[in-house]
Amino acid sequence: MTDKTFAATEQRRHPRSPVGVTLDLRLSGDAPHCRGTISDLSRGGMTFQTDALLEKGMTLHLKLPSDIEIRGEVRHVGAPVAGLRRCGIRFHKIGYAPVI
C-alpha cells in the first residue's frame, strides 16, 4: 500500500493524538461498569482497548479521571488480541460530571 492509497482511505475529520489514560465505561441500562485504556483521541472520537464485549452501534457512557463524561457510539470493534479488543467511538455528547 502506498502513501497515496493510505491517505485516500483515511476518513477521520480530526487528527488523533496518542493518549494512555484509563477510563470507566458502561453500556446503557443496568450493565456493569468496565474499564478501558484510551489509545488515541480527537475532537470527534477515540480509540480505546477493553476486554468488554461491545458491538458496533452500541451507546456507551464513558468517564475519564478528570470528571469528563462522554456519550458515544461504537463505530468498530477489532478482533481480540491478548484478551483486549480495540474499539472506535464517535462522540455524541461531552460534559463534566456534576460536583456533589
BABA-449529 format. One record per atom (N, C-alpha, C, CB): atom name; x, y, z. Coordinates in steps of 0.001 Angstrom, whole numbers, plus 500000, padded with zeros to 6 digits. Last residue first. Glycine has a CB too. Layout:
# residues N
['CA', [X, Y, Z]] ...
This chain:
# residues 100
['N', [479246, 517042, 543602]] ['CA', [478280, 516807, 544692]] ['C', [478907, 517191, 546014]] ['CB', [477817, 515322, 544726]] ['N', [479372, 518222, 540359]] ['CA', [480093, 518169, 541635]] ['C', [479074, 518058, 542746]] ['CB', [481006, 519424, 541836]] ['N', [478608, 516347, 537428]] ['CA', [478224, 517340, 538436]] ['C', [478999, 517134, 539726]] ['CB', [476720, 517272, 538713]] ['N', [481075, 515910, 534904]] ['CA', [480227, 515297, 535915]] ['C', [479854, 516367, 536940]] ['CB', [480944, 514083, 536597]] ['N', [480988, 517712, 531818]] ['CA', [481612, 517452, 533114]] ['C', [480592, 516811, 534046]] ['CB', [482174, 518759, 533734]] ['N', [480725, 516375, 528436]] ['CA', [480448, 517321, 529510]] ['C', [481191, 516930, 530765]] ['CB', [478954, 517402, 529788]] ['N', [479720, 515565, 525171]] ['CA', [480848, 515652, 526110]] ['C', [480487, 516704, 527158]] ['CB', [482207, 516019, 525366]] ['N', [478094, 513412, 522893]] ['CA', [477964, 514476, 523898]] ['C', [479140, 514399, 524851]] ['CB', [476618, 514362, 524678]] ['N', [479052, 511744, 520902]] ['CA', [477757, 512389, 520714]] ['C', [477591, 513567, 521673]] ['CB', [476620, 511375, 520915]] ['N', [481956, 510451, 519278]] ['CA', [481352, 511201, 520370]] ['C', [480001, 511784, 519957]] ['CB', [482291, 512316, 520827]] ['N', [482538, 507199, 518270]] ['CA', [482207, 508545, 517787]] ['C', [481478, 509256, 518925]] ['CB', [481322, 508500, 516464]] ['N', [485126, 504858, 518853]] ['CA', [483925, 505530, 519351]] ['C', [483760, 506874, 518656]] ['CB', [483993, 505719, 520886]] ['N', [486520, 501680, 518340]] ['CA', [486439, 503060, 517892]] ['C', [485098, 503657, 518295]] ['CB', [486638, 503153, 516369]] ['N', [488482, 499347, 520138]] ['CA', [487162, 499853, 519776]] ['C', [487253, 501320, 519369]] ['CB', [486173, 499680, 520945]] ['N', [490213, 496399, 520371]] ['CA', [490383, 497822, 520054]] ['C', [489054, 498328, 519495]] ['CB', [491568, 498056, 519023]] ['N', [490135, 494070, 523044]] ['CA', [489638, 494490, 521730]] ['C', [489874, 495988, 521577]] ['CB', [488120, 494144, 521557]] ['N', [492161, 491665, 524726]] ['CA', [491653, 493028, 524597]] ['C', [491210, 493299, 523161]] ['CB', [492724, 494047, 525028]] ['N', [493319, 489128, 524744]] ['CA', [492144, 489361, 525579]] ['C', [491542, 490752, 525492]] ['CB', [492492, 489095, 526971]] ['N', [495327, 489267, 522821]] ['CA', [495708, 489104, 524234]] ['C', [494547, 489469, 525158]] ['CB', [496940, 489975, 524566]] ['N', [492994, 490665, 520871]] ['CA', [494430, 490396, 520881]] ['C', [494843, 490393, 522341]] ['CB', [495252, 491465, 520034]] ['N', [489877, 490294, 519157]] ['CA', [490651, 490303, 520401]] ['C', [492117, 489946, 520176]] ['CB', [490040, 489338, 521398]] ['N', [489171, 492508, 516402]] ['CA', [489303, 491151, 516936]] ['C', [490144, 491189, 518211]] ['CB', [489944, 490197, 515882]] ['N', [487509, 495690, 516986]] ['CA', [488505, 494804, 516401]] ['C', [488473, 493420, 517032]] ['CB', [489885, 495404, 516547]] ['N', [484706, 497470, 516213]] ['CA', [485303, 496630, 517257]] ['C', [486247, 495664, 516568]] ['CB', [484208, 495862, 518096]] ['N', [483393, 500745, 515532]] ['CA', [484020, 499494, 515114]] ['C', [484616, 498791, 516329]] ['CB', [485110, 499753, 514042]] ['N', [481699, 502544, 516798]] ['CA', [481745, 502540, 515330]] ['C', [482445, 501312, 514773]] ['CB', [482442, 503786, 514828]] ['N', [479645, 503156, 519455]] ['CA', [480687, 502245, 518984]] ['C', [480604, 502183, 517461]] ['CB', [480530, 500813, 519621]] ['N', [478993, 506470, 520421]] ['CA', [478537, 505285, 519711]] ['C', [479730, 504456, 519257]] ['CB', [477662, 505673, 518510]] ['N', [478862, 508195, 523615]] ['CA', [479302, 507950, 522253]] ['C', [478760, 506652, 521701]] ['CB', [480796, 507941, 522188]] ['N', [479233, 510613, 526056]] ['CA', [478319, 509618, 525496]] ['C', [478720, 509444, 524041]] ['CB', [476796, 510053, 525639]] ['N', [481422, 511341, 528683]] ['CA', [481210, 511295, 527243]] ['C', [480154, 510250, 526930]] ['CB', [482529, 510985, 526494]] ['N', [482654, 513458, 531236]] ['CA', [481764, 512371, 530841]] ['C', [481452, 512484, 529358]] ['CB', [480462, 512391, 531676]] ['N', [485383, 514222, 533224]] ['CA', [484741, 514457, 531934]] ['C', [483908, 513221, 531612]] ['CB', [485800, 514754, 530800]] ['N', [486861, 513805, 535508]] ['CA', [485409, 514009, 535646]] ['C', [484738, 514444, 534349]] ['CB', [485136, 515041, 536715]] ['N', [489381, 512935, 534910]] ['CA', [489221, 514378, 535123]] ['C', [487750, 514776, 535263]] ['CB', [489857, 515153, 533967]] ['N', [489186, 510214, 534260]] ['CA', [489587, 510599, 535616]] ['C', [489395, 512084, 535913]] ['CB', [491025, 510237, 535836]] ['N', [486150, 509865, 532276]] ['CA', [487595, 509995, 532406]] ['C', [487943, 510426, 533821]] ['CB', [488154, 511002, 531377]] ['N', [483607, 507754, 531358]] ['CA', [484020, 508743, 532344]] ['C', [485530, 508704, 532471]] ['CB', [483342, 508488, 533715]] ['N', [481037, 507045, 528987]] ['CA', [482441, 506974, 529381]] ['C', [482736, 508058, 530405]] ['CB', [483370, 507116, 528153]] ['N', [478565, 505102, 527800]] ['CA', [478768, 506251, 528670]] ['C', [480158, 506092, 529271]] ['CB', [477648, 506356, 529789]] ['N', [477609, 504047, 524512]] ['CA', [478416, 503913, 525728]] ['C', [478420, 505219, 526485]] ['CB', [479856, 503484, 525396]] ['N', [475521, 502280, 522363]] ['CA', [475772, 503566, 523001]] ['C', [476527, 503307, 524293]] ['CB', [474442, 504346, 523269]] ['N', [476389, 500190, 519550]] ['CA', [476049, 500370, 520968]] ['C', [476319, 501800, 521412]] ['CB', [476847, 499388, 521846]] ['N', [477433, 500006, 516980]] ['CA', [476124, 500621, 517151]] ['C', [475705, 500831, 518597]] ['CB', [475109, 499797, 516477]] ['N', [479196, 496978, 517407]] ['CA', [479002, 498175, 516608]] ['C', [477572, 498681, 516791]] ['CB', [479303, 497896, 515115]] ['N', [479596, 495849, 520765]] ['CA', [479169, 495629, 519393]] ['C', [478985, 496964, 518698]] ['CB', [477869, 494809, 519345]] ['N', [481719, 494470, 523349]] ['CA', [480998, 495572, 522716]] ['C', [480644, 495209, 521290]] ['CB', [481830, 496864, 522749]] ['N', [482693, 493178, 526139]] ['CA', [482099, 492669, 524903]] ['C', [481200, 493748, 524318]] ['CB', [481296, 491353, 525156]] ['N', [485776, 494381, 527519]] ['CA', [484312, 494377, 527484]] ['C', [483822, 493856, 526137]] ['CB', [483753, 495796, 527750]] ['N', [488419, 494792, 527574]] ['CA', [488027, 493389, 527496]] ['C', [486501, 493260, 527492]] ['CB', [488632, 492592, 528673]] ['N', [489760, 497446, 525493]] ['CA', [489000, 496944, 526627]] ['C', [488759, 495443, 526466]] ['CB', [487660, 497701, 526765]] ['N', [491158, 500408, 524196]] ['CA', [491240, 498956, 524333]] ['C', [490509, 498538, 525593]] ['CB', [492714, 498476, 524368]] ['N', [489970, 503006, 521972]] ['CA', [490444, 502501, 523257]] ['C', [490448, 500986, 523241]] ['CB', [489573, 503027, 524413]] ['N', [489839, 505944, 520099]] ['CA', [490033, 504501, 520067]] ['C', [490524, 504096, 521442]] ['CB', [491042, 504066, 518938]] ['N', [487440, 508585, 519550]] ['CA', [488646, 508000, 520122]] ['C', [488673, 506512, 519858]] ['CB', [488729, 508276, 521626]] ['N', [486152, 511741, 518265]] ['CA', [486094, 510350, 518669]] ['C', [487396, 509873, 519263]] ['CB', [485726, 509492, 517505]] ['N', [486374, 514459, 517684]] ['CA', [485156, 513757, 517303]] ['C', [485052, 512315, 517753]] ['CB', [485023, 513796, 515862]] ['N', [488826, 515400, 518523]] ['CA', [487626, 516167, 518872]] ['C', [486350, 515376, 518623]] ['CB', [487584, 517464, 518080]] ['N', [490563, 512393, 519560]] ['CA', [490405, 513587, 518726]] ['C', [489153, 514329, 519199]] ['CB', [490303, 513213, 517193]] ['N', [492928, 509961, 520670]] ['CA', [491793, 510827, 520956]] ['C', [491776, 511992, 519982]] ['CB', [491842, 511336, 522408]] ['N', [494042, 506590, 521358]] ['CA', [494176, 507897, 520720]] ['C', [492846, 508637, 520806]] ['CB', [494631, 507751, 519240]] ['N', [493657, 504761, 523491]] ['CA', [494837, 504672, 522621]] ['C', [495103, 506003, 521932]] ['CB', [494652, 503562, 521571]] ['N', [492527, 504467, 526756]] ['CA', [492438, 505236, 525523]] ['C', [493757, 505122, 524762]] ['CB', [492097, 506722, 525819]] ['N', [491486, 501533, 528216]] ['CA', [492616, 502456, 528109]] ['C', [492550, 503136, 526751]] ['CB', [493982, 501715, 528298]] ['N', [488742, 500630, 530413]] ['CA', [489464, 500606, 529156]] ['C', [490619, 501583, 529215]] ['CB', [488535, 500934, 527982]] ['N', [486304, 498797, 532321]] ['CA', [487417, 499740, 532188]] ['C', [488052, 499583, 530822]] ['CB', [488469, 499524, 533303]] ['N', [482805, 498775, 533230]] ['CA', [484017, 498145, 532714]] ['C', [485097, 499215, 532649]] ['CB', [483776, 497488, 531304]] ['N', [479856, 498211, 535156]] ['CA', [480919, 499103, 534669]] ['C', [482108, 498277, 534218]] ['CB', [481348, 500113, 535766]] ['N', [477006, 496237, 534043]] ['CA', [478096, 496583, 534967]] ['C', [479117, 497505, 534311]] ['CB', [478792, 495316, 535466]] ['N', [473844, 497581, 532888]] ['CA', [475050, 496784, 532660]] ['C', [476149, 497190, 533648]] ['CB', [475544, 496951, 531201]] ['N', [471364, 498802, 532908]] ['CA', [471922, 498342, 534178]] ['C', [473179, 497494, 534016]] ['CB', [470889, 497556, 534927]] ['N', [471601, 501339, 530356]] ['CA', [470845, 500405, 531185]] ['C', [471610, 500018, 532430]] ['CB', [470492, 499166, 530395]] ['N', [474364, 501447, 528128]] ['CA', [473072, 501972, 528551]] ['C', [472345, 500909, 529369]] ['CB', [472219, 502408, 527326]] ['N', [477511, 500477, 529556]] ['CA', [476526, 500441, 528497]] ['C', [475252, 501086, 529006]] ['CB', [476268, 498993, 528018]] ['N', [480316, 502275, 530689]] ['CA', [479155, 501431, 530948]] ['C', [478223, 501540, 529759]] ['CB', [478431, 501838, 532269]] ['N', [483716, 502745, 531664]] ['CA', [482652, 502760, 530684]] ['C', [481502, 501890, 531146]] ['CB', [483162, 502294, 529327]] ['N', [486479, 504699, 532657]] ['CA', [485398, 503802, 533052]] ['C', [484336, 503872, 531973]] ['CB', [484811, 504178, 534458]] ['N', [489882, 504787, 531460]] ['CA', [488534, 505334, 531583]] ['C', [487590, 504258, 532082]] ['CB', [488042, 505903, 530236]] ['N', [493296, 505788, 531446]] ['CA', [492287, 504783, 531751]] ['C', [490932, 505468, 531901]] ['CB', [492656, 503994, 533039]] ['N', [495361, 507088, 528855]] ['CA', [494540, 507336, 530044]] ['C', [493513, 506216, 530208]] ['CB', [493829, 508717, 529947]] ['N', [497264, 507671, 526865]] ['CA', [497352, 506420, 527618]] ['C', [496552, 506497, 528907]] ['CB', [498808, 506085, 527928]] ['N', [497248, 508814, 523464]] ['CA', [496916, 509024, 524878]] ['C', [497074, 507677, 525575]] ['CB', [495447, 509608, 525064]] ['N', [497947, 510531, 520410]] ['CA', [498117, 509361, 521276]] ['C', [497890, 509728, 522740]] ['CB', [499520, 508756, 521095]] ['N', [495416, 512221, 518573]] ['CA', [496626, 512326, 519389]] ['C', [496740, 511088, 520264]] ['CB', [496610, 513618, 520259]] ['N', [494101, 512654, 515274]] ['CA', [494103, 511961, 516565]] ['C', [495454, 512125, 517244]] ['CB', [493772, 510463, 516386]] ['N', [492413, 515235, 513437]] ['CA', [493613, 514444, 513731]] ['C', [493535, 513827, 515130]] ['CB', [494877, 515321, 513609]] ['N', [489122, 514829, 512134]] ['CA', [490012, 515499, 513079]] ['C', [491241, 514634, 513326]] ['CB', [489280, 515799, 514410]] ['N', [487819, 513198, 510364]] ['CA', [487730, 514643, 510154]] ['C', [488732, 515406, 511000]] ['CB', [486332, 515129, 510462]] ['N', [488824, 510155, 508836]] ['CA', [488687, 510979, 510033]] ['C', [488675, 512456, 509684]] ['CB', [489814, 510684, 511013]] ['N', [489337, 508478, 506729]] ['CA', [488027, 509107, 506783]] ['C', [487844, 510014, 507999]] ['CB', [486965, 508051, 506782]] ['N', [491684, 507311, 504416]] ['CA', [491508, 507955, 505715]] ['C', [490200, 508732, 505723]] ['CB', [492702, 508890, 506037]] ['N', [492120, 506488, 501830]] ['CA', [491160, 505731, 502616]] ['C', [490915, 506341, 503992]] ['CB', [491633, 504314, 502769]] ['N', [494070, 508192, 500830]] ['CA', [492770, 508205, 500177]] ['C', [491716, 507476, 500998]] ['CB', [492872, 507583, 498802]] ['N', [496317, 507513, 502334]] ['CA', [495704, 508827, 502528]] ['C', [494308, 508871, 501935]] ['CB', [496569, 509919, 501907]] ['N', [496878, 504966, 501216]] ['CA', [496502, 505104, 502616]] ['C', [495793, 506424, 502861]] ['CB', [497730, 504994, 503510]] ['N', [497565, 505703, 498594]] ['CA', [496442, 504806, 498837]] ['C', [495959, 504945, 500265]] ['CB', [496832, 503355, 498546]] ['N', [499835, 507310, 499056]] ['CA', [498653, 507886, 498414]] ['C', [497422, 507024, 498655]] ['CB', [498888, 508052, 496913]] ['N', [501640, 505497, 500168]] ['CA', [501164, 506603, 500982]] ['C', [499911, 507227, 500390]] ['CB', [502248, 507652, 501129]] ['N', [500631, 502136, 499106]] ['CA', [501426, 503354, 499014]] ['C', [500867, 504427, 499938]] ['CB', [501467, 503864, 497568]] ['N', [500836, 498833, 500000]] ['CA', [500000, 500000, 500000]] ['C', [500887, 501239, 500000]] ['CB', [499046, 499993, 501207]] 
